[in-house]
Amino acid sequence: MARRTPTTQASLFGGDTPKVKRVTKKPSKPSTFREAFASRSAYAPRTTNSANRGEKRVWFSATAMESMNRCPRCFWIEKHEGIRQPEGIVSRLANRFDGVIKQYFDLYRASGELPPMVAGQLEGSLQYPFQEKYWYRVPGHDNRYGFYGKLDECLVSKDGKYTPVDHKTASSDPKTRDLIPAYQFQLDSYAFLLEKNAHPTTGIGHLIYFFPGHGEKLHEGFPMEITIKTLNTDPGRVMPRLEAAIKLLEGPLPQPGKECPFCAYVDRVKKF
C-alpha cells in the first residue's frame, strides 16, 4: 500500500501540493512539530465553539472575507492550520479611542436621546438594550460554517427598523479620500446579520469618522472633528461571498494573492 505524502510547510507556501485523502479516524499523537503540521492538513478547516450552544463551526466575519480577497492562500492556511499572517507594530490608540466613544454613547442610551456630538445628524435612537454580537448559521455544508459580526452601534427608527453604525478613526477628514471598499461590505454584513436575526433594516448604514482637528489651545482640550458618511446597504452581497469562501476552503491550497507581501517573502526566501 502506497504511503501518503504529508503536506509540509514548503508545500503550503509553494510548489506542488500533494493530493491528500481526507480521513475521519483520529491519528496517533504526532511526535514532532513537522508530523503535527503535516497531519493537520488532512482535515477540514479548524472549528471553534459557537457562543450559544457549544457547537463546532468554522466562523467567518467581514474581516475574514477581506483577508480572503487580499490573499486566498493566507486565508486558507489560517483556517486550515491556524497560522496567521505576522502582525507588525500596531498602535493600540485606535482601540482605546473606540472604547471611550462607546462609553460616551452608552451615557445617552437609556434616555432615548442621541449624544450631542451626533444629534441632528442621525435619525432614530440608540438601540436599548444594545446587542453587540450577531450570529448566523450558514445552511447546508453539514452545518459546519457560520458568520458573525460585532457592531459598534445600532440605531432604531420610530417604525422599528435598524441601522448599523461603525466608528472609524482617521488622521484627516475622510471627505478628501475615496471610500475603502471593505467599509461598504462591513455595513452590508451588519445589515445581513440584523436581517437574519429578525431585525428589519432601514437599507442604510452610517460610518462615523473621528479625526483630530487643529487648535491653538490644546491645553484646554484636544479638538476632535466628526464626519458622518451614510451608505446604502445590500445584505444580498454577503451570501455569494460566504459561498465563495466555503468553496475555497474545501478545495486544495489556492494560489497566493498577487500583492501578498507574506507569500512573496516566503517565495523569495525558500530559494536560498
Beta strands, then each sheet from edge to edge (+ up, - down):
strand 1: 48-49
strand 2: 56-60
strand 3: 125-126
strand 4: 133-137
strand 5: 145-150
strand 6: 153-156
strand 7: 162-169
strand 8: 204-212
strand 9: 224-232
sheet 1: 1+ 2- 5- 4+
sheet 2: 3+ 6- 7+ 8+ 9-
end
